[in-house]
Amino acid sequence: MNQPMTAGTFAARANSQEGDRPLWPALVNGFRCRCPNCGKGRLFNGFLKSVDSCSECGQEIHHHRADDLPPYLTVFIVGHVIVAGFMALDEAVALSMWTQLAIWVPVTIAMSLVLMQPLKGATIALQWSLRLGGFGGADEADRVG
């Protein structure tokens, strides 16, 4: 039976097996779109296409399972910032709806594009640090059961 992941479980999992994989440095590297292992190699080939392996240290990246978390986090962050900004501006200044749309639609698109890649990098780094999604060295089929 699977046990719930607690802060202690996260730390134990990140520091088990072949040495330490500190979470925060990995997340910073991932957010900078760099390899979570060495922090030097590029994490992406294209806008959201990750490299197969790091060009600097050889860490395999291709098996990550970022899936829906980066878009979810992007929508969550952008939604909160945009709604708060819209409401604050609407209270402070009387602008027409067209003016509000002219301001907030481009800001929403720009924020989404700026945040998506770093959040995907941080998600990949989180998986690497916690040895999830193929980063643990064991075959995933062996763990299912």
C-alpha positions as CSV (number, residue, x, y, z in Angstrom):
1,M,0.0,0.0,0.0
2,N,1.3,3.4,-0.9
3,Q,2.0,5.8,2.0
4,P,1.2,9.6,1.7
5,M,4.2,11.7,0.8
6,T,5.2,14.0,3.7
7,A,8.1,16.5,3.9
8,G,10.2,13.8,5.6
9,T,9.4,11.3,2.9
10,F,10.4,13.8,0.2
11,A,13.7,14.4,1.8
12,A,14.3,10.7,2.4
13,R,13.4,9.9,-1.2
14,A,15.7,12.6,-2.6
15,N,18.6,11.5,-0.5
16,S,18.2,7.7,-1.0
17,Q,20.0,5.4,-3.4
18,E,23.0,6.8,-5.4
19,G,23.7,9.9,-3.3
20,D,22.0,13.2,-2.5
21,R,19.7,15.0,-4.9
22,P,19.0,18.3,-3.1
23,L,15.5,19.6,-4.0
24,W,16.0,23.4,-3.9
25,P,19.1,23.6,-6.1
26,A,17.5,21.3,-8.6
27,L,14.3,23.4,-8.7
28,V,16.4,26.6,-9.2
29,N,18.3,24.9,-12.0
30,G,15.1,23.6,-13.6
31,F,13.4,27.0,-13.3
32,R,16.4,28.5,-15.1
33,C,15.9,25.8,-17.8
34,R,19.1,24.1,-17.0
35,C,19.9,20.5,-16.2
36,P,18.8,19.6,-12.6
37,N,21.9,17.5,-12.1
38,C,24.8,19.8,-13.1
39,G,23.0,23.2,-13.7
40,K,25.0,23.8,-16.9
41,G,23.4,22.0,-19.8
42,R,20.3,23.2,-21.5
43,L,17.0,21.5,-20.6
44,F,15.1,22.3,-23.7
45,N,15.6,21.8,-27.5
46,G,12.6,23.9,-28.4
47,F,10.0,25.9,-26.5
48,L,8.7,22.9,-24.6
49,K,10.6,20.0,-26.1
50,S,13.1,18.7,-23.6
51,V,16.5,17.4,-24.6
52,D,17.1,13.6,-24.5
53,S,20.1,14.0,-22.2
54,C,22.2,16.8,-20.8
55,S,25.1,17.9,-23.1
56,E,27.3,18.6,-20.1
57,C,26.9,15.7,-17.7
58,G,25.0,13.2,-19.7
59,Q,22.0,13.0,-17.4
60,E,19.1,11.4,-19.3
61,I,16.0,13.6,-19.4
62,H,13.9,12.0,-22.1
63,H,11.8,9.8,-19.7
64,H,10.4,12.7,-17.6
65,R,6.6,12.8,-17.0
66,A,5.9,16.5,-16.8
67,D,2.5,16.1,-18.5
68,D,-0.2,18.5,-17.1
69,L,1.5,20.1,-14.1
70,P,3.3,22.9,-15.9
71,P,0.1,24.2,-17.7
72,Y,-1.9,23.8,-14.5
73,L,0.7,25.8,-12.5
74,T,0.8,28.4,-15.2
75,V,-3.0,28.8,-15.3
76,F,-3.0,28.9,-11.4
77,I,-0.3,31.6,-11.2
78,V,-1.4,33.7,-14.1
79,G,-5.1,33.5,-13.2
80,H,-4.4,34.8,-9.7
81,V,-2.2,37.6,-10.8
82,I,-4.5,38.8,-13.6
83,V,-7.7,38.6,-11.7
84,A,-6.1,40.5,-8.8
85,G,-4.6,43.1,-11.1
86,F,-7.9,43.5,-13.0
87,M,-9.9,44.0,-9.8
88,A,-7.4,46.4,-8.4
89,L,-7.2,48.5,-11.5
90,D,-11.0,48.5,-11.8
91,E,-11.3,49.8,-8.3
92,A,-8.6,52.5,-8.8
93,V,-9.5,53.8,-12.2
94,A,-12.7,53.9,-14.2
95,L,-11.8,52.3,-17.6
96,S,-14.0,50.9,-20.3
97,M,-14.2,47.1,-20.7
98,W,-12.4,47.4,-24.1
99,T,-9.5,49.3,-22.4
100,Q,-9.4,46.6,-19.7
101,L,-9.3,43.9,-22.4
102,A,-6.6,45.8,-24.3
103,I,-4.5,45.7,-21.1
104,W,-5.1,42.3,-19.6
105,V,-5.3,40.0,-22.6
106,P,-1.8,40.8,-23.8
107,V,-0.5,40.6,-20.2
108,T,-2.2,37.2,-19.8
109,I,-0.7,35.8,-23.0
110,A,2.8,37.2,-22.2
111,M,2.8,35.9,-18.6
112,S,1.7,32.5,-19.8
113,L,4.4,32.3,-22.4
114,V,7.1,33.5,-20.0
115,L,6.1,31.1,-17.2
116,M,5.4,27.8,-19.1
117,Q,9.0,26.8,-19.9
118,P,10.5,27.6,-16.5
119,L,7.6,25.8,-14.8
120,K,8.1,22.7,-17.0
121,G,11.8,22.8,-16.1
122,A,11.1,23.0,-12.4
123,T,8.7,20.1,-12.8
124,I,11.4,18.0,-14.5
125,A,13.8,19.0,-11.8
126,L,11.3,18.0,-9.1
127,Q,11.0,14.6,-10.6
128,W,14.7,14.2,-10.9
129,S,15.3,15.2,-7.3
130,L,12.6,12.9,-5.9
131,R,13.6,10.1,-8.4
132,L,10.2,10.0,-10.0
133,G,9.1,9.3,-13.5
134,G,12.1,7.1,-14.5
135,F,14.8,9.2,-12.7
136,G,15.2,6.6,-9.9
137,G,17.2,4.1,-12.0
138,A,14.7,1.3,-11.5
139,D,12.3,0.2,-14.3
140,E,8.8,1.7,-13.7
141,A,7.2,-1.6,-14.6
142,D,8.9,-3.2,-11.7
143,R,7.4,-0.7,-9.2
144,V,3.8,-1.1,-10.4
145,G,1.9,-3.7,-8.5
